[in-house]
Structure formats: structure tokens, C-alpha cells
């Protein structure tokens, strides 16, 4: 059960692939994983595509995989990513090195915030 695995999903806007979202370092013993998100097409930034994909992958993490915590590695100077993670409910935990910080989202926090996130997408 301590096998670490990963899931990668291509994000589509209609029929156009525009990004990637993933869960990696999934550990069923510690009930944890690391999430990643990349929108590669500028015209899809700020459209809600990333948030919609994030809700889907977090639902998958917490409902299907029964995880308790999801982390994200964020560059300390990436204000947009920091604000985005805070909006979802991630909390800064620690510096990983001189450039990156670890942000963490617990299942209970996500469940409390989920409806607000879904409403924001409507």
C-alpha cells in the first residue's frame, strides 16, 4: 500500500488541449499527494478552466483516492500561483529551499470551501 503513483490529466477547453493537472507522489499509507497545474495557452488563463480542473482533481483526490492532504510546490515569487492556492484553501506550510514553498490543503478545509469554489464557477 505504500506504493507511490501518479495521475496526469490533460485539460481541455471544448476540443482544445490547454493545460495539464496532476497528482503525483500519491501515498496511500500517508493519504497524501502533491498536485501540479500548468495552463500552456495564454488565452485560457483567467477563464476558470484551471479552477474547474482543480475542483475535479481535488474531488478525485479526496473522494476517490480517500486522501487527507494534498500539497503544492509554489515558487516564492509567483504571486499569481500563491493567490490562486490561497483562494482554493491551501495554506503555506514551509520553505522547501531558497526558491520554493510547500502549500497544503487538508480534506476538511477543501470540503468546507468546495461549494464556494463551485459557485464561483457558475
N, C-alpha and C positions, 0 to 999 in steps of 0.2 A: 504493500500500500504506500510505501514511501517513494514510489516511482514518481519522478518529476516528468511532466509532459507539457505540451503547449497546444494552443488552438489559435490559428490565424484566420481572419475573415476579411475578405475584400469588401469595401464599402462602395455601394452603387448609388448613383443619383439617376433614377429611371434606368436606362440601359448603359450608362456611362460609369466605368470604374473610376473612382476619385480618391480613394484612400485605403488604408489598412488599419485594422484594430486587432489587438491580440491579447491573449492571456498566456503568459509563459511562466516558467518556474512554478507550475502548479504542483502543490504538495498536499496530498490528501491527508497525510498524517497531521500536519500543522494547520490544515484547512486554510491555506494561503496561496496567493498567486501575485504575479506582477503584471500590470496592464500597460499597454502601449497603444498609441494612436498617432496616425500620420495622415493628413489630408494633403495630397500631392497636386491638386488642381486648385489654383487660387480662386477661381470663380465660385467654388463651393465653400470657401471659408466664410464663416459668419452666417450661414444659411440654416443652421440647425441640423445639418447632416451629421456632424460629429457628435452632437448631443444625442440624437436619435440612436446612433450606433453605440454610444456609450451606455445608454439605458439598456439596450438589448444585450450587450456583452456583460453588463453587471447583473442583469436578471439571470443570465446563463450561469455566471459565477456563483451567485448566492442561492438561486433556486435549484438549478440542475446539478451543479457540482457540490452544493452544500458547503461552500467556503464561508469562513468567518471574517476574513480580512483580504483586501486587495491593496497592493501598494503600487506606486508610480514613481519612477525616477524622473525628476524635473531639473532642468538647468536653472541655476540660481538667478540668472539674468533674464529668463524667459517669462516676463511679466504676464503675457497673454496666457501661457500654459498654467501659471500659478493661479491666476484669476479663474480660469476655467475649472481647475481641480477644486478650488475653494467653493465655487458655485455648486458643484456636484456634491460636495460634502467631505472631500479629502482634507486631512489635517497634516500639517508639517510635523514630521517626527524627528529627523536628524539629518545632519550633513553627511553625505556619503564620501565626499572628498572636497577638494577646493572648488569644484565647479557644479556638483550635483547634490540635490537634497532628496530625501525619501519622504514621500507623502503617503498617507494611509487612510483607507476608507473601511470602516467596520460595517458588518452586515446590518446591525441595528440602526446605525446612522443612515445608511442608504435606504432602508425600509421607511424610516421617518421622512426622508426627503423625496422619495420616489414619485409620489403623486404631484408634488410641486414641479418636478422635472418634466413629467408627462404633460401637465397643464401648460407649461411653458412652450412645449412643442405644438400645442393645439392652435 
